[in-house]
Structures are given as C-alpha cells and as structure tokens.
Amino acid sequence: MRIGMMADLYKPHISGVTNYISLSKKYLEKRGHEVFVFTFGSLGYEDDEPNVIRSAGVPVLDTGLHFNLSYSKPARNLLRSMDLVHVHHPFISGTLAIRYCRPVNIPIVFTAHTRYDLYAQAYLPAVADVIGETAIQAYLPAFCRAIDLVIAPSAGMREVLVRLGVDSPIEVVPNGVELEPFRQRTTAIDRSRLGCKADDILLVYAGRLGPEKNIAFLMRAFLGVAQAFDNVRLLLVGDGPERENLEEMAKRAEPVGARVIFAGFVPYPEVASYLAAADAFITASVTEVHPLSIIEAMAAGLPVLGIRSPGVGDIIEHGKTGWLVQDQDIASFTAMLARLITNTEERQKMGRRAAVEASKYDIENTTEILLQKYQATLEASRGKQSNMAARFFQFFSRRRR
C-alpha cells in the first residue's frame, strides 16, 4: 500500500504529532508499505528519513509552520499516486487532501490530534471567543463529512469532536508508542548530575514548555509543596516559549525555586533516560488529546498525577496508575502532589501497575489496528463517488487558487 501522511508541519519541529507521524511511518514501512510525508518547510532541510516531500512556504514567526495553500507540482503528482492519505492537521492539509485526492478517488483518513479550541485560548486569548470554537464548529463537521474516516486517539477526544458538531462516524484508534526504550530503567542518567541526593523525590514533566501545557500552574503547586518538603525536586524536560517566564518564576521563589531543574531540549531518544531517573510524572495540561508523554512515563514505571480531562483522563486510571484531580484547582492539585510525595509504597505500586497498563499502547498493536482501518476504508471507497461536502470543498479550494 502507498500511504501519504499529510501534515502542516513536520521535522525539525518537535511535537507529539511529529513524533507520532515519524513512528507510525517507521512501523508501517516495517510491514512492507510505502509511506510518504507531505508537508511544508525549508527545501534545504536534510531529513533523517526517506520520502519526506516538502513544498515551500512562508515561515510563520517562530512557530515552525511554513504557510502555503498549495503543494509544488511534483508533490501534487506524487500525492495523486497514493492508495490512501492520512491527514494529521485538518485545516491546510485537510483542505489540500480534498482538493487533490478527492477528484481521483483516493480515500482520506483524518486523525484529530489536537484540542484546537483550547489551543486558540492559549495562543489567541483576545479573540478566542470569536474565532476559536465558533470557527472550528463551522469548519470541522463539514470537513469530516467530506472524507472517508475520522479517527480519535481516545474516547474523550471523540466526545470533544461530537460536542464540536462532528456528526460523522468516529473510530477510536490510540496513537502508538515505541515502549521498549522506556522500559529499560538501567539507562537512567545519574541523578547526581541533576543535583539530586539519593533520598530526594524527583518529579518530572517532559514536553513542550508552551502556554497550552499549563506549566505555570504546575510550578505553583510544586513551589507550594517544596516549602514543606526539603527532599523534593521538579525536573522539566523540554523547551518552548514559556521557558523564560518559568525560569523567572523559579528565581522569584528562591530558595525553593532552585529545586526546579530545567533540562532544556533533550533529543527524543534520550528522554527515556530522564524518565528512568524520576519517581513520578506530573502534568497540569488539559489540552491533550492522547498524551504520548504520559504513556512513555507509565512504560518507565512512573505513576502519573494529572487533571481529569479528555485524553489524560482516558489514560490514567485514578487510584491505580496515578491520580486525577477533578478540576484546575491549585489547592486540590497541591494536596494530591503532597500525597504523591509522602506515600512511597502507594507511589511505587501505582508505578508498577502503570508499566503493565502502558502495554495496550504498544506501537506494534496500534499499527495493526490502523492497518485494519485503512483496509476497510479502501474497500468501502471502491466505486464510491464524491459526496456533496467533498464537492463543496473542491469548489471552494479552486476559488482560492
């Protein structure tokens, strides 16, 4: 099967979606399929994998996004040779899939990776009420009706899509994770390199340091418990636009703020060694759809503390693999964080259970499920004519060219 992965942005941009596309491509290729990634970016960038097809675009500030409303002619011609395309961003890539693939009856699959409504609130707070959820409700249902298969990585995200007005059938297929590197705790970095003593409790967050991740909330909770417990430290693995603000926040809270460790950007293959050195994983993000970082932490044997929300609440089983706080209430989160720190036996039991539960997200298993969905979509699409929603998207796209 020739499969086209369509993404608005790809490497060198670092994100959970980028990691998932790359990993999915790798395991589909292991099964003997040809996989191409169609994206935008600098044509001079040297990819570390084959079959990444870039079209030029205008850089959008420092977001990593290169904006364009069309692919190059060679990319268009190659795209039309695919047996099936899988869209990972609905707006630009989704529109291009309708424009280029629907006329030649190439089936289109879409995975909703992101809480777009909450991302608008994080990055465009002044206009989020106007263009956030309203705009998404105007676009997303029509787009989903125009394609062949809609995938949600979690049951919680399926509920979000329904709330946004999507009335097409939605299949739940978890995004897979390559778990084995995270299970090898012998690869842990030396904790002394992080300034930790042998009896310190090391809490870790790994991911983008962006406003949508709610890390300032996480920091406030940690700084609260750090005043009561001398042996607790917080390790932030990752980088992003909020790092400077977070470092200033820690500096203002000294001396306890000195126990916040900023590891900065860590190459993805090395993240496992940082998780292996920790005692628990904590996150305050409520924008996650299917947080791969939580699954990776669980595979490393870490219990997880998070806030009940779509995605996070689908993965963490409260009281078994971690704890979930009901709302974004700083007092409740801080209290649960204190419990995590003080109850060593319970924390370790949850970590062992988390390692077992993570197995359901193994990339080998989820790739098999995805291939079954692909095959069913191909069979259902044979002889199928473009529906009215698809024809509308094609007409609208042509008018914009």
ZAMARGU-4260 file (C-alpha; in steps of 0.2 Angstrom, whole numbers, plus 5000, padded with zeros to 4 digits):
<rodrens>
0) 5000/5000/5000 | 5006/5018/4996 | 5001/5029/5010 | 5003/5048/5011 | 5004/5056/5028
5) 4999/5075/5026 | 5005/5087/5040 | 5005/5106/5040 | 5022/5105/5049 | 5035/5091/5052
10) 5053/5089/5057 | 5063/5099/5063 | 5048/5105/5073 | 5046/5095/5089 | 5029/5089/5095
15) 5019/5074/5099 | 5011/5074/5082 | 5028/5075/5073 | 5034/5060/5084 | 5019/5050/5081
20) 5019/5053/5062 | 5038/5048/5061 | 5035/5032/5072 | 5019/5027/5063 | 5029/5029/5046
25) 5043/5018/5053 | 5032/5004/5058 | 5021/5004/5043 | 5036/5003/5032 | 5042/4988/5043
30) 5026/4980/5037 | 5031/4982/5019 | 5021/4998/5015 | 5027/5013/5006 | 5024/5029/5016
35) 5027/5047/5011 | 5025/5063/5022 | 5019/5078/5013 | 5022/5094/5022 | 5029/5112/5020
40) 5046/5119/5026 | 5063/5124/5020 | 5068/5114/5005 | 5086/5115/5011 | 5082/5105/5026
45) 5090/5087/5026 | 5079/5074/5033 | 5085/5059/5043 | 5072/5048/5034 | 5067/5044/5016
50) 5051/5050/5007 | 5048/5067/5016 | 5041/5078/5002 | 5042/5097/5006 | 5034/5111/4997
55) 5040/5129/5000 | 5030/5140/5012 | 5031/5157/5021 | 5038/5155/5038 | 5026/5160/5052
60) 5036/5169/5065 | 5045/5155/5076 | 5031/5143/5076 | 5039/5130/5064 | 5025/5132/5052
65) 5028/5137/5034 | 5011/5144/5026 | 5005/5139/5009 | 4989/5134/5001 | 4996/5123/4988
70) 5009/5109/4985 | 5023/5110/4972 | 5018/5102/4955 | 5030/5087/4959 | 5022/5084/4976
75) 5004/5085/4969 | 5009/5072/4956 | 5016/5061/4969 | 5002/5063/4981 | 4989/5058/4967
80) 4998/5041/4966 | 4994/5036/4984 | 4982/5022/4988 | 4976/5032/5004 | 4981/5048/5013
85) 4981/5051/5031 | 4978/5069/5036 | 4986/5074/5053 | 4981/5093/5053 | 4963/5097/5047
90) 4965/5115/5040 | 4978/5117/5027 | 4982/5098/5025 | 4964/5094/5026 | 4959/5106/5013
95) 4973/5100/5001 | 4968/5082/5003 | 4950/5087/4997 | 4957/5097/4983 | 4970/5085/4976
100) 4964/5067/4982 | 4945/5068/4981 | 4944/5071/4962 | 4954/5055/4959 | 4945/5045/4972
105) 4960/5042/4984 | 4952/5038/5002 | 4956/5051/5015 | 4958/5047/5034 | 4959/5061/5047
110) 4966/5059/5065 | 4961/5073/5077 | 4976/5075/5087 | 4973/5092/5095 | 4961/5102/5106
115) 4960/5116/5093 | 4948/5126/5104 | 4959/5126/5119 | 4975/5130/5108 | 4966/5146/5102
120) 4963/5151/5120 | 4981/5148/5124 | 4988/5157/5109 | 4975/5170/5104 | 4966/5174/5121
125) 4959/5191/5115 | 4950/5183/5100 | 4947/5165/5106 | 4929/5168/5109 | 4926/5175/5092
130) 4937/5164/5081 | 4940/5149/5092 | 4927/5136/5095 | 4914/5146/5083 | 4926/5144/5068
135) 4930/5126/5072 | 4912/5122/5073 | 4909/5130/5056 | 4923/5120/5048 | 4926/5104/5056
140) 4909/5095/5054 | 4909/5099/5036 | 4927/5093/5033 | 4924/5077/5042 | 4908/5074/5031
145) 4919/5076/5016 | 4931/5062/5020 | 4931/5044/5022 | 4936/5040/5040 | 4938/5051/5056
150) 4949/5044/5070 | 4950/5050/5088 | 4965/5044/5098 | 4954/5042/5114 | 4936/5041/5119
155) 4937/5058/5127 | 4943/5066/5111 | 4928/5058/5102 | 4916/5066/5114 | 4925/5083/5111
160) 4923/5081/5092 | 4904/5077/5094 | 4902/5092/5105 | 4910/5102/5091 | 4897/5096/5079
165) 4905/5082/5071 | 4891/5070/5065 | 4902/5058/5055 | 4906/5041/5062 | 4922/5042/5073
170) 4933/5027/5076 | 4944/5027/5092 | 4962/5021/5087 | 4976/5026/5100 | 4992/5033/5094
175) 5005/5020/5097 | 5021/5022/5107 | 5038/5013/5105 | 5038/5007/5123 | 5054/4996/5124
180) 5066/5011/5126 | 5056/5017/5141 | 5056/5000/5150 | 5074/5000/5151 | 5077/5009/5168
185) 5095/5003/5168 | 5098/5018/5156 | 5094/5031/5169 | 5105/5046/5170 | 5115/5049/5185
190) 5103/5059/5197 | 5118/5067/5205 | 5121/5076/5188 | 5104/5084/5191 | 5109/5090/5209
195) 5098/5076/5217 | 5103/5067/5233 | 5100/5048/5235 | 5084/5051/5245 | 5077/5065/5235
200) 5060/5063/5227 | 5062/5068/5208 | 5046/5073/5199 | 5047/5075/5181 | 5037/5084/5167
205) 5043/5080/5149 | 5036/5090/5134 | 5034/5107/5126 | 5036/5122/5138 | 5021/5131/5130
210) 5006/5141/5137 | 4994/5127/5132 | 5003/5115/5144 | 4998/5124/5159 | 5016/5123/5167
215) 5014/5139/5177 | 5000/5130/5187 | 5011/5115/5189 | 5026/5126/5195 | 5014/5135/5208
220) 5009/5118/5215 | 5027/5112/5216 | 5033/5128/5224 | 5019/5126/5237 | 5024/5108/5242
225) 5043/5112/5241 | 5041/5124/5256 | 5035/5109/5266 | 5047/5095/5259 | 5065/5098/5258
230) 5068/5082/5248 | 5058/5085/5233 | 5063/5092/5216 | 5055/5096/5199 | 5063/5091/5183
235) 5057/5100/5167 | 5062/5091/5151 | 5059/5101/5136 | 5059/5119/5129 | 5047/5131/5122
240) 5041/5149/5123 | 5036/5149/5141 | 5054/5144/5147 | 5060/5161/5151 | 5044/5165/5161
245) 5045/5149/5171 | 5064/5152/5175 | 5059/5169/5181 | 5045/5162/5191 | 5058/5149/5199
250) 5070/5163/5203 | 5057/5174/5212 | 5053/5159/5223 | 5071/5155/5229 | 5077/5147/5239
255) 5064/5133/5235 | 5064/5139/5216 | 5082/5132/5215 | 5075/5115/5216 | 5066/5117/5199
260) 5078/5109/5186 | 5077/5115/5168 | 5085/5101/5157 | 5081/5111/5141 | 5079/5102/5124
265) 5083/5084/5125 | 5084/5073/5109 | 5069/5061/5109 | 5080/5045/5110 | 5087/5052/5127
270) 5071/5057/5135 | 5069/5039/5142 | 5085/5041/5152 | 5077/5056/5161 | 5061/5047/5165
275) 5070/5032/5171 | 5079/5043/5184 | 5062/5050/5191 | 5050/5044/5204 | 5034/5051/5197
280) 5027/5061/5182 | 5016/5076/5184 | 5006/5086/5171 | 4993/5100/5173 | 4989/5101/5154
285) 4971/5100/5149 | 4974/5102/5130 | 4980/5084/5127 | 4971/5073/5116 | 4981/5057/5118
290) 4997/5062/5128 | 5011/5051/5122 | 5022/5058/5136 | 5011/5051/5149 | 5011/5034/5141
295) 5030/5034/5140 | 5031/5039/5158 | 5020/5024/5163 | 5030/5012/5152 | 5045/5018/5163
300) 5036/5013/5178 | 5031/5030/5184 | 5014/5034/5192 | 5006/5050/5185 | 4997/5065/5193
305) 4986/5075/5181 | 4970/5084/5179 | 4954/5075/5173 | 4951/5080/5155 | 4949/5071/5138
310) 4965/5062/5134 | 4973/5062/5151 | 4958/5055/5159 | 4957/5041/5146 | 4974/5035/5150
315) 4977/5037/5169 | 4966/5026/5180 | 4963/5035/5196 | 4970/5026/5211 | 4978/5013/5200
320) 4991/5020/5189 | 4990/5038/5196 | 4979/5051/5202 | 4967/5063/5194 | 4962/5080/5201
325) 4944/5084/5196 | 4947/5102/5191 | 4961/5115/5189 | 4960/5119/5207 | 4978/5123/5214
330) 4973/5118/5232 | 4967/5101/5226 | 4982/5098/5215 | 4994/5103/5228 | 4986/5092/5241
335) 4987/5077/5229 | 5005/5081/5225 | 5009/5081/5243 | 5001/5064/5245 | 5011/5058/5230
340) 5027/5064/5238 | 5024/5056/5256 | 5016/5039/5251 | 5031/5030/5245 | 5023/5012/5245
345) 5007/5018/5236 | 5018/5028/5223 | 5028/5013/5219 | 5013/5001/5217 | 5005/5013/5205
350) 5021/5014/5195 | 5022/4995/5193 | 5003/4995/5188 | 5006/5009/5176 | 5020/4999/5167
355) 5008/4985/5164 | 4994/4996/5158 | 5005/5005/5146 | 5007/4989/5135 | 4990/4992/5127
360) 4998/5007/5118 | 5012/4997/5110 | 5015/5004/5093 | 5015/4986/5086 | 4997/4983/5092
365) 4991/5000/5086 | 4999/4999/5069 | 4989/4983/5066 | 4973/4991/5071 | 4977/5006/5060
370) 4981/4995/5045 | 4964/4986/5048 | 4955/5003/5047 | 4965/5008/5032 | 4960/4992/5023
375) 4942/4993/5027 | 4942/5011/5021 | 4950/5006/5005 | 4937/4993/5002 | 4922/5004/5006
380) 4929/5018/4995 | 4930/5007/4979 | 4917/5014/4966 | 4912/5027/4979 | 4908/5044/4971
385) 4912/5061/4979 | 4899/5067/4991 | 4891/5084/4991 | 4903/5090/5006 | 4918/5085/4996
390) 4912/5094/4980 | 4909/5110/4990 | 4927/5109/4997 | 4934/5106/4980 | 4924/5121/4973
395) 4930/5132/4987 | 4948/5127/4985 | 4948/5131/4967 | 4941/5148/4970 | 4955/5152/4982
400) 4969/5147/4970
</rodrens>
